[in-house]
Amino acid sequence: MQKLLMFGLHFMIGTTIMGIFVTAALSAGYGNGRTIVAAALAGFVLALPVTWFVTRKITHLVKV
C-alpha cells in the first residue's frame, strides 16, 4: 500500500518540482535544451526524497 501511494505521489510532486525548476531556469535566461533537461532531471531526483518524506508522514498519520 505504501509503495502504491509513493508511486502516485511521485507523479504529482515530481511534476510540480520539475516545473518549478524549469520555470526558474527559463526565468534566469537559460533557454537552451541542455539546461532545461538538466533542470527537469534535478527536479525529478529531488522529488524522490520529498515523496518519501510525504508518504511516510501520511502513512503515520493514517496508521495504515
C-alpha positions in Angstrom: 0.0 0.0 0.0 2.8 2.4 0.9 4.6 1.8 -2.4 1.5 2.5 -4.4 0.9 5.7 -2.5 4.5 6.7 -3.1 4.2 5.9 -6.8 1.1 8.1 -7.1 2.5 10.9 -5.1 5.8 11.0 -7.0 3.9 11.8 -10.2 2.3 14.8 -8.6 5.3 16.0 -6.6 7.8 15.3 -9.3 5.9 17.1 -11.9 5.5 20.1 -9.6 9.2 20.3 -8.6 10.3 19.7 -12.2 8.0 22.6 -13.4 9.4 24.9 -10.7 13.0 24.2 -11.7 12.3 24.5 -15.5 10.4 27.8 -14.9 13.3 29.1 -12.7 15.8 28.2 -15.4 13.8 29.9 -18.1 13.3 33.0 -15.9 17.0 33.2 -15.3 17.7 33.3 -19.0 18.8 29.8 -19.7 16.8 28.8 -22.7 18.9 26.1 -24.3 17.8 22.5 -24.3 20.6 21.1 -22.2 19.8 23.4 -19.3 16.1 22.7 -19.4 16.7 19.0 -19.4 19.2 19.3 -16.5 16.7 21.4 -14.5 13.9 18.8 -15.1 16.2 15.9 -14.2 17.3 17.8 -11.0 13.6 18.3 -10.1 12.9 14.6 -10.7 15.8 13.5 -8.5 14.9 16.0 -5.7 11.3 14.8 -5.8 12.3 11.3 -4.6 13.3 12.1 -1.0 10.4 14.7 -0.8 8.0 12.0 -1.9 9.4 9.5 0.6 9.0 12.0 3.4 5.4 13.0 2.5 4.4 9.3 2.1 5.9 8.5 5.4 4.1 11.3 7.1 0.8 10.4 5.5 1.1 6.7 6.5 2.0 7.6 10.0 -1.0 9.9 10.3 -3.4 7.3 8.9 -1.7 4.3 10.6 -2.0 2.0 7.6 
